Amino acid sequence: MPTPAELTDAYLKGPENLRSAVKGLTRDQLTAHPIPGRWSTLEVVCHIADFEAVLAERMKRIIAIDIPLLLAADENVFLKSLHYHDRDIEEELTLIEMTRKQMARIIRRLSADQLQLTGVHDKRGLVTLEKVIQMSTNHIPHHLPFVTEKKAALGI
């Protein structure tokens, strides 16, 4: 079982990797759909930013409330409704970084036992705090290949 410090260190690596992946892209490159039916790079970054907030809220609820209800969020509804192409890449990256910095301070102070606190996800059932932290940690690495794929399709 990883320690809170180990989880925190892994959790903090994602934003730097994401920022590096999109560095130097123009607005046109960020909003391009070089692969039909796939999200643009800006849409991917906005999705990550929106779900950082969702995942951070889940972690906070598990820490603060005895077995809280954790609500599912539909990424496609967010994409359709939250005007991703009108958003600013720098704001989105900063939001991701700041959310992770805030949560890292909280996670680092937890005991190993607290990592086993649970919440009830309305679709997945019982989940531990450790699982939610790991889901969040894995979220950016999951999406980085999609950014690389889009860059390659644009010849970058």
C-alpha positions in Angstrom: 0.0 0.0 0.0 1.5 3.4 -1.0 2.0 6.0 1.7 0.3 9.4 1.5 3.7 11.0 0.6 4.2 8.5 -2.3 0.7 9.1 -3.6 1.2 12.9 -3.4 4.5 12.8 -5.3 2.9 10.8 -8.2 -0.2 13.1 -8.1 1.9 16.2 -8.5 3.8 15.0 -11.7 0.8 15.2 -14.0 0.3 18.9 -14.6 3.9 19.5 -15.6 3.7 16.7 -18.2 0.5 18.1 -19.6 1.9 21.6 -19.8 4.9 20.3 -21.6 2.8 18.3 -24.1 0.8 21.4 -25.2 3.7 23.9 -25.0 4.1 26.0 -28.1 0.8 25.0 -29.7 -1.1 27.8 -31.4 -4.8 28.5 -30.8 -5.6 27.0 -34.2 -3.6 23.9 -33.3 -5.3 23.6 -29.9 -8.8 23.8 -31.4 -8.1 21.7 -34.5 -9.8 18.3 -34.9 -7.2 16.5 -37.0 -8.7 13.2 -36.2 -12.4 13.0 -37.2 -14.7 12.2 -34.3 -12.1 12.9 -31.6 -11.7 15.8 -29.3 -9.4 18.7 -29.9 -6.4 19.2 -27.7 -8.1 22.2 -26.0 -11.1 20.0 -25.3 -8.9 17.4 -23.8 -7.2 20.0 -21.5 -10.6 21.5 -20.5 -11.9 18.0 -19.8 -9.0 17.4 -17.5 -9.5 20.7 -15.8 -13.2 20.1 -15.2 -12.6 16.6 -13.8 -9.7 17.8 -11.6 -12.5 19.7 -9.7 -14.8 16.7 -9.7 -12.1 14.4 -8.4 -10.8 16.9 -5.8 -14.4 17.4 -4.5 -14.8 13.6 -4.2 -11.5 13.4 -2.2 -12.6 16.2 0.1 -16.0 14.6 0.7 -14.4 11.3 1.6 -12.0 12.9 4.0 -14.5 15.2 5.6 -17.8 13.2 5.6 -18.5 9.7 6.8 -19.2 7.6 3.7 -20.4 10.4 1.5 -22.4 10.0 -1.8 -20.1 10.7 -4.8 -22.0 11.7 -7.9 -21.0 10.6 -11.4 -20.2 13.2 -14.0 -20.7 12.7 -17.8 -17.7 14.0 -19.7 -19.7 14.3 -22.9 -22.4 16.5 -21.3 -19.6 18.7 -19.9 -18.0 18.9 -23.4 -21.3 19.8 -25.0 -22.4 22.4 -22.4 -19.3 24.1 -21.1 -17.9 25.9 -24.2 -14.5 24.3 -24.2 -13.4 26.2 -27.4 -14.1 29.5 -25.8 -11.8 28.7 -22.8 -8.1 29.8 -22.4 -5.4 27.1 -22.3 -3.3 29.0 -19.7 -6.2 29.3 -17.3 -7.1 25.6 -17.7 -3.5 24.5 -17.1 -3.2 26.9 -14.1 -6.5 25.6 -12.7 -5.2 22.0 -12.9 -1.9 23.0 -11.3 -3.5 24.9 -8.4 -6.1 22.2 -7.7 -3.4 19.6 -7.5 -1.2 21.8 -5.3 -4.1 22.4 -2.9 -5.0 18.7 -2.8 -1.4 17.6 -2.4 -1.1 19.6 0.8 -4.2 17.8 2.1 -3.2 14.4 1.0 0.4 14.7 2.3 -1.0 15.2 5.9 -3.2 12.2 5.9 -2.5 9.0 7.8 -2.1 5.7 6.0 -5.4 4.6 7.6 -7.3 7.6 6.2 -6.4 6.4 2.6 -8.9 3.6 3.3 -11.8 6.0 4.1 -14.7 5.4 1.6 -17.4 7.0 -0.3 -20.3 5.6 -2.3 -20.1 6.4 -6.0 -23.6 6.4 -7.5 -22.5 4.2 -10.4 -19.4 2.3 -9.1 -20.4 1.7 -5.5 -17.9 1.8 -2.6 -14.6 3.5 -3.4 -11.6 4.3 -1.2 -9.9 7.6 -0.9 -6.7 5.9 -2.2 -8.6 4.7 -5.3 -9.9 8.2 -6.0 -6.4 9.7 -5.6 -5.0 7.0 -8.0 -7.8 7.7 -10.5 -6.9 11.4 -10.5 -3.2 10.7 -10.7 -3.8 8.4 -13.7 -6.1 10.8 -15.5 -3.5 13.0 -17.1 -1.2 10.1 -18.2 -4.3 8.5 -19.7 -5.0 11.6 -21.9 -1.4 12.5 -22.9 -1.2 9.9 -25.8 -4.3 11.6 -27.3 -2.5 14.9 -27.3 0.5 13.3 -28.9 -1.7 11.6 -31.5 -3.3 15.0 -32.4 0.1 16.7 -32.7 1.3 13.9 -35.0 -1.8 14.2 -37.1 -1.1 18.0 -37.4 2.5 17.2 -38.4 3.9 18.7 -35.2 
